[in-house]
Amino acid sequence: MIMMEESASIAAMLGCGGFVRRNTEDCSLWISDAPRRLEKAQLISAMAALEGEGYTVWRTSRQMLAIDWNEVRWQAWVDETTTVVDVPFPQDDCIFPVFALTRLLKAHPYAWHAQPKTLIRCLLKNMQNRNQLITCAKAIHQQCAVRLRRGDALPSAVAGVLTQWLLAYAKEETR
């Protein structure tokens, strides 16, 4: 999936032997301990390399490196994952929260610039684990209900990725 593949390429660009993992906070997709392992000049060079590859990079207050996609990469991801395919009703009741959220997001598309990226990041970071995705989908569905009542944008860009996940899950289910 997206997160694991890119984690490896980010780690290679950093070249410090430290970790690169999904960030548990919603400010960025990845976090690294590179500032603790690299000399200042090496760190500046690594950060510049990441920025040249389409990432936004900054040091956190805990001397970690937060890494996220820049706007161009985010927009490319939105364009790549947009889909109009309908998803069949799931046979497995436990994934209904993901199905319900997908339908809600498809029904309420918003302009990219208005969408809450923290919610999008949360979903993306939990796509690799079914149980985490289901838990995340439940929480975000509730947040989306509140956002709709307030007239705020929903993270509709993630509907395409959720659709792809549901289709893959349905294919696995029939095997």
Secondary structure per residue as TSV (DSSP state, phi and psi in degrees):
chain	resnum	aa	ss	phi	psi
A	1	M	-	360.0	175.6
A	2	I	H	-54.4	-50.6
A	3	M	H	-63.6	-46.3
A	4	M	H	-70.0	-42.2
A	5	E	H	-61.3	-46.8
A	6	E	H	-72.8	-30.7
A	7	S	H	-57.6	-42.7
A	8	A	H	-65.9	-42.2
A	9	S	H	-71.3	-33.8
A	10	I	H	-65.5	-44.7
A	11	A	H	-59.6	-39.8
A	12	A	H	-65.1	-39.6
A	13	M	H	-67.1	-35.7
A	14	L	H	-72.4	-39.9
A	15	G	-	61.1	29.1
A	16	C	S	-110.8	-4.0
A	17	G	S	77.7	4.9
A	18	G	-	-85.1	-170.5
A	19	F	-	-95.4	152.7
A	20	V	E	-134.6	118.3
A	21	R	E	-141.1	170.8
A	22	R	E	-67.1	140.6
A	23	N	-	-78.4	132.5
A	24	T	S	-77.3	-15.0
A	25	E	S	-94.0	156.5
A	26	D	T	-92.0	14.7
A	27	C	T	-82.4	-20.7
A	28	S	-	-152.7	164.8
A	29	L	S	-77.9	-38.6
A	30	W	E	-126.5	161.7
A	31	I	E	-139.3	146.3
A	32	S	E	-140.5	154.5
A	33	D	-	-95.5	19.3
A	34	A	H	-53.3	-39.9
A	35	P	H	-60.5	-23.9
A	36	R	H	-84.1	-14.1
A	37	R	H	-112.8	-19.6
A	38	L	S	-108.3	147.7
A	39	E	-	-68.4	160.9
A	40	K	H	-55.6	-46.7
A	41	A	H	-64.2	-40.3
A	42	Q	H	-64.9	-41.0
A	43	L	H	-63.8	-45.1
A	44	I	H	-60.4	-42.1
A	45	S	H	-64.4	-44.1
A	46	A	H	-64.4	-40.9
A	47	M	H	-64.1	-40.8
A	48	A	H	-64.5	-38.9
A	49	A	H	-63.7	-43.0
A	50	L	H	-63.9	-44.5
A	51	E	H	-62.6	-35.0
A	52	G	H	-67.0	-22.5
A	53	E	T	-95.7	6.4
A	54	G	T	97.8	25.6
A	55	Y	E	-113.4	152.9
A	56	T	E	-103.4	131.3
A	57	V	E	-133.3	136.1
A	58	W	E	-151.9	155.8
A	59	R	E	-85.4	138.6
A	60	T	-	-91.9	172.4
A	61	S	T	-68.0	-16.9
A	62	R	T	-97.3	19.7
A	63	Q	S	59.8	41.6
A	64	M	-	-116.0	168.5
A	65	L	E	-111.5	115.0
A	66	A	E	-88.0	134.4
A	67	I	E	-131.3	128.8
A	68	D	E	-140.1	166.2
A	69	W	E	-73.1	146.4
A	70	N	-	-80.3	175.7
A	71	E	H	-59.7	-36.6
A	72	V	H	-63.8	-44.3
A	73	R	H	-67.5	-40.0
A	74	W	H	-59.2	-46.6
A	75	Q	H	-64.4	-40.2
A	76	A	H	-62.0	-40.5
A	77	W	H	-63.5	-43.1
A	78	V	H	-60.8	-47.6
A	79	D	H	-62.2	-39.1
A	80	E	H	-71.2	-33.5
A	81	T	H	-100.2	-4.0
A	82	T	-	-64.2	132.5
A	83	T	-	-144.3	150.5
A	84	V	-	-113.6	7.0
A	85	V	-	-68.0	136.2
A	86	D	-	-85.2	148.7
A	87	V	-	-105.1	132.1
A	88	P	-	-67.7	153.5
A	89	F	-	-58.6	131.2
A	90	P	-	-68.7	141.9
A	91	Q	S	-76.8	-29.4
A	92	D	S	-93.2	111.6
A	93	D	G	-59.6	-27.8
A	94	C	G	-66.9	-23.3
A	95	I	G	-94.3	7.7
A	96	F	H	-56.4	-37.3
A	97	P	H	-57.8	-36.8
A	98	V	H	-68.7	-43.0
A	99	F	H	-60.9	-47.2
A	100	A	H	-62.3	-43.2
A	101	L	H	-64.2	-42.4
A	102	T	H	-59.4	-46.1
A	103	R	H	-63.1	-41.3
A	104	L	H	-62.2	-46.1
A	105	L	H	-66.7	-36.5
A	106	K	H	-67.2	-32.9
A	107	A	H	-76.9	-17.0
A	108	H	S	-131.2	69.4
A	109	P	-	-72.3	144.3
A	110	Y	-	-131.6	158.0
A	111	A	-	-61.9	143.0
A	112	W	G	-54.1	-46.6
A	113	H	G	-62.5	-21.6
A	114	A	G	-91.8	-12.8
A	115	Q	S	-74.1	143.3
A	116	P	-	-76.3	106.5
A	117	K	H	-67.6	-25.0
A	118	T	H	-62.1	-39.4
A	119	L	H	-71.5	-37.2
A	120	I	H	-63.4	-45.4
A	121	R	H	-59.9	-43.0
A	122	C	H	-57.6	-47.0
A	123	L	H	-65.7	-45.2
A	124	L	H	-59.4	-40.8
A	125	K	H	-72.2	-15.6
A	126	N	T	-108.3	8.2
A	127	M	T	-67.7	-24.2
A	128	Q	T	-83.4	-12.7
A	129	N	-	-124.7	115.1
A	130	R	H	-54.6	-48.0
A	131	N	H	-65.5	-39.6
A	132	Q	H	-66.1	-39.4
A	133	L	H	-64.3	-42.1
A	134	I	H	-62.5	-45.5
A	135	T	H	-61.9	-45.0
A	136	C	H	-62.9	-43.3
A	137	A	H	-61.8	-40.2
A	138	K	H	-60.5	-48.5
A	139	A	H	-65.3	-42.1
A	140	I	H	-71.7	-32.7
A	141	H	H	-60.3	-42.6
A	142	Q	H	-64.2	-42.9
A	143	Q	H	-63.8	-36.9
A	144	C	H	-65.6	-36.5
A	145	A	H	-61.4	-43.4
A	146	V	H	-65.2	-44.0
A	147	R	H	-61.8	-39.7
A	148	L	H	-63.2	-43.6
A	149	R	H	-61.9	-33.8
A	150	R	H	-85.0	-10.5
A	151	G	T	82.6	18.8
A	152	D	-	-86.9	156.4
A	153	A	-	-68.4	149.7
A	154	L	-	-102.4	161.2
A	155	P	-	-80.5	58.4
A	156	S	G	-66.2	-19.1
A	157	A	G	-61.9	-25.2
A	158	V	G	-82.5	-5.5
A	159	A	H	-59.1	-38.2
A	160	G	H	-64.1	-42.2
A	161	V	H	-67.9	-40.1
A	162	L	H	-64.3	-38.3
A	163	T	H	-60.9	-46.4
A	164	Q	H	-60.3	-40.9
A	165	W	H	-63.5	-45.1
A	166	L	H	-64.1	-40.6
A	167	L	H	-63.8	-42.8
A	168	A	H	-64.4	-40.0
A	169	Y	H	-64.5	-42.5
A	170	A	H	-63.6	-37.5
A	171	K	H	-66.3	-42.4
A	172	E	H	-63.0	-39.0
A	173	E	H	-62.9	-33.7
A	174	T	T	-84.2	-6.7
A	175	R	-	-77.5	360.0
